[in-house]
Amino acid sequence: MADRRERAPRLDQPREAGRRFLTRPESLTEEAFGVLSEKFARYMGTAYFLIGMTFVVLVWVLWNLLAPVDWRFDDYPFIFLTLVLSLQASYAAPLILLAQNRQADRDRVMLEQDRTRDERNLADTEFLTREVAALRIALRDSATRDFVRGELRDLLDEMEERGLAVARVPPAAGSDQSDSPKARTDGGRGGQPT
């Protein structure tokens, strides 16, 4: 009983390389066979294949109808031609299915990558939307230059209405004169600034 337990393969360790009865060539991997089947399926879908197949069948039929009896290898019911075409179809169908399965796998991977990229783009767009909304809210509370100018003009007009003297402040060095409010005088009477 103890020998049986020791010989049982463990699932957490890889098998030791044993001798196989049927060994496959190292150059014919599953990927290489898949690529070969895709090339074959792609070729079978071309006009060259259809024209070539039609030419072979026509030559076969004409040879076996018109050639001397001794040279014919497939008489009228063309049983051998039927066998060859059936054999070709029996190999073509699985190879085409294998090529379609590989294409479906590639499409599935591309779909997952597209979905991941779209989710990332959506998250980025939502983030930017929230940031723009936050900036709009922040700017709504801040005073703009036009707003401050308007308030200063209203304040100056109110001071003039009350008859208060408004002194002109010289502009700072390097500032633009057009940005400062108009120089106002005593009650707007044209006197010298005080």
C-alpha positions as CSV (number, residue, x, y, z in Angstrom):
1,M,0.0,0.0,0.0
2,A,2.9,2.4,0.8
3,D,4.4,1.7,-2.6
4,R,1.2,2.7,-4.4
5,R,1.1,6.0,-2.6
6,E,4.6,6.9,-3.4
7,R,4.2,6.0,-7.1
8,A,0.9,8.0,-7.5
9,P,1.5,11.1,-9.5
10,R,1.3,14.3,-7.6
11,L,-0.9,17.1,-9.0
12,D,1.3,19.9,-7.7
13,Q,4.4,18.7,-9.6
14,P,5.0,18.4,-13.3
15,R,5.3,14.9,-14.8
16,E,8.6,13.5,-15.5
17,A,9.4,13.4,-19.2
18,G,8.5,9.8,-20.2
19,R,8.9,8.0,-23.5
20,R,6.1,8.5,-25.9
21,F,5.0,5.9,-28.4
22,L,4.0,8.6,-30.9
23,T,6.3,11.6,-31.1
24,R,5.4,14.6,-33.1
25,P,8.0,16.6,-34.9
26,E,9.2,19.6,-33.0
27,S,8.7,21.8,-36.0
28,L,5.0,21.0,-36.2
29,T,3.6,22.7,-33.2
30,E,0.0,23.5,-32.6
31,E,0.6,27.1,-33.6
32,A,2.4,26.1,-36.8
33,F,-0.4,23.7,-37.7
34,G,-2.9,26.5,-37.1
35,V,-1.1,28.9,-39.3
36,L,-0.9,26.3,-42.0
37,S,-4.7,25.6,-41.8
38,E,-5.4,29.3,-42.0
39,K,-3.2,29.6,-45.2
40,F,-5.0,26.6,-46.6
41,A,-8.5,28.0,-45.8
42,R,-7.5,31.4,-47.2
43,Y,-6.3,29.8,-50.4
44,M,-9.5,27.7,-50.8
45,G,-11.5,30.9,-50.7
46,T,-9.8,32.4,-53.7
47,A,-10.8,32.4,-57.4
48,Y,-7.5,30.7,-58.3
49,F,-8.5,27.6,-56.3
50,L,-11.9,27.4,-57.9
51,I,-10.5,27.9,-61.4
52,G,-7.8,25.3,-60.7
53,M,-10.2,22.8,-59.3
54,T,-12.6,23.2,-62.2
55,F,-9.7,22.7,-64.6
56,V,-8.5,19.5,-62.9
57,V,-12.1,18.1,-62.9
58,L,-12.6,19.0,-66.6
59,V,-9.3,17.4,-67.6
60,W,-10.1,14.3,-65.5
61,V,-13.5,13.9,-67.1
62,L,-12.4,14.6,-70.6
63,W,-9.4,12.2,-70.3
64,N,-11.6,9.4,-69.0
65,L,-14.2,10.0,-71.7
66,L,-12.0,10.7,-74.8
67,A,-8.8,8.8,-74.2
68,P,-8.2,5.3,-75.6
69,V,-9.7,2.6,-73.4
70,D,-6.3,1.3,-72.3
71,W,-5.3,4.8,-71.0
72,R,-8.4,5.5,-68.9
73,F,-8.1,5.1,-65.2
74,D,-11.6,6.1,-64.1
75,D,-14.5,5.1,-66.3
76,Y,-17.8,6.8,-66.7
77,P,-19.4,6.9,-63.3
78,F,-16.1,8.5,-62.2
79,I,-16.0,6.7,-58.8
80,F,-12.4,7.5,-58.3
81,L,-13.0,11.2,-59.0
82,T,-15.9,11.1,-56.4
83,L,-13.5,9.5,-53.9
84,V,-10.8,12.1,-54.5
85,L,-13.3,15.0,-54.1
86,S,-14.8,13.5,-51.0
87,L,-11.3,13.0,-49.5
88,Q,-10.4,16.6,-50.3
89,A,-13.6,17.9,-48.7
90,S,-13.2,15.7,-45.6
91,Y,-9.8,17.3,-45.0
92,A,-10.8,20.8,-46.0
93,A,-13.8,21.0,-43.7
94,P,-11.8,20.5,-40.4
95,L,-9.0,22.8,-41.6
96,I,-11.5,25.5,-42.4
97,L,-13.2,25.0,-39.0
98,L,-9.8,25.2,-37.2
99,A,-9.0,28.5,-39.1
100,Q,-12.4,29.9,-38.1
101,N,-11.8,28.9,-34.5
102,R,-8.5,30.7,-34.4
103,Q,-10.0,33.7,-36.0
104,A,-12.8,33.7,-33.4
105,D,-10.2,33.5,-30.6
106,R,-8.4,36.5,-32.1
107,D,-11.7,38.4,-32.4
108,R,-12.5,37.6,-28.8
109,V,-9.1,38.9,-27.6
110,M,-9.5,42.1,-29.7
111,L,-13.0,42.6,-28.3
112,E,-11.7,42.3,-24.8
113,Q,-8.9,44.8,-25.6
114,D,-11.4,47.2,-27.2
115,R,-13.7,46.9,-24.2
116,T,-10.9,47.6,-21.8
117,R,-9.8,50.6,-23.8
118,D,-13.3,51.9,-24.0
119,E,-13.8,51.5,-20.2
120,R,-10.5,53.4,-19.7
121,N,-11.6,56.2,-22.1
122,L,-15.0,56.4,-20.4
123,A,-13.3,56.7,-17.0
124,D,-11.0,59.4,-18.3
125,T,-13.9,61.3,-19.8
126,E,-15.9,61.1,-16.6
127,F,-12.9,62.4,-14.7
128,L,-12.4,65.3,-17.1
129,T,-16.1,66.1,-16.9
130,R,-16.0,66.3,-13.1
131,E,-12.8,68.5,-13.3
132,V,-14.4,70.9,-15.7
133,A,-17.6,71.1,-13.6
134,A,-15.4,71.8,-10.5
135,L,-13.6,74.5,-12.4
136,R,-16.9,76.1,-13.4
137,I,-18.1,76.1,-9.9
138,A,-14.9,77.6,-8.6
139,L,-14.9,80.3,-11.3
140,R,-18.5,81.2,-10.6
141,D,-17.5,82.3,-7.1
142,S,-14.4,84.3,-8.2
143,A,-14.6,87.9,-9.2
144,T,-13.6,88.8,-12.7
145,R,-11.8,91.9,-13.8
146,D,-15.0,93.3,-15.5
147,F,-17.0,92.6,-12.3
148,V,-14.5,94.5,-10.1
149,R,-14.4,97.4,-12.6
150,G,-18.1,97.6,-12.6
151,E,-18.3,97.6,-8.8
152,L,-15.6,100.4,-8.6
153,R,-17.5,102.5,-11.2
154,D,-20.7,102.1,-9.2
155,L,-18.8,103.0,-6.0
156,L,-17.3,106.1,-7.7
157,D,-20.7,107.2,-9.0
158,E,-22.2,106.8,-5.6
159,M,-19.4,108.8,-4.0
160,E,-19.9,111.6,-6.6
161,E,-23.7,111.6,-5.9
162,R,-22.9,112.2,-2.2
163,G,-20.5,115.0,-3.2
164,L,-17.4,113.3,-1.9
165,A,-14.0,114.2,-3.4
166,V,-12.3,111.4,-5.2
167,A,-8.6,111.5,-5.6
168,R,-6.9,110.1,-8.6
169,V,-4.3,107.4,-7.9
170,P,-1.3,107.4,-10.2
171,P,-0.9,104.1,-12.1
172,A,1.8,101.7,-10.9
173,A,4.9,101.4,-13.0
174,G,4.4,99.2,-16.1
175,S,0.6,99.1,-15.8
176,D,-1.7,100.0,-18.6
177,Q,-3.6,103.3,-18.3
178,S,-6.6,101.9,-20.0
179,D,-7.1,99.4,-17.1
180,S,-7.5,102.1,-14.5
181,P,-10.8,103.9,-14.0
182,K,-11.2,107.4,-15.5
183,A,-9.7,110.1,-13.4
184,R,-12.5,111.8,-11.5
185,T,-12.5,115.2,-10.0
186,D,-14.4,116.9,-7.2
187,G,-18.0,116.1,-8.0
188,G,-17.2,115.9,-11.7
189,R,-16.6,119.7,-11.9
190,G,-13.3,119.5,-13.8
191,G,-11.0,120.6,-10.9
192,Q,-7.6,119.4,-10.1
193,P,-7.3,116.0,-8.4
194,T,-6.7,116.3,-4.8
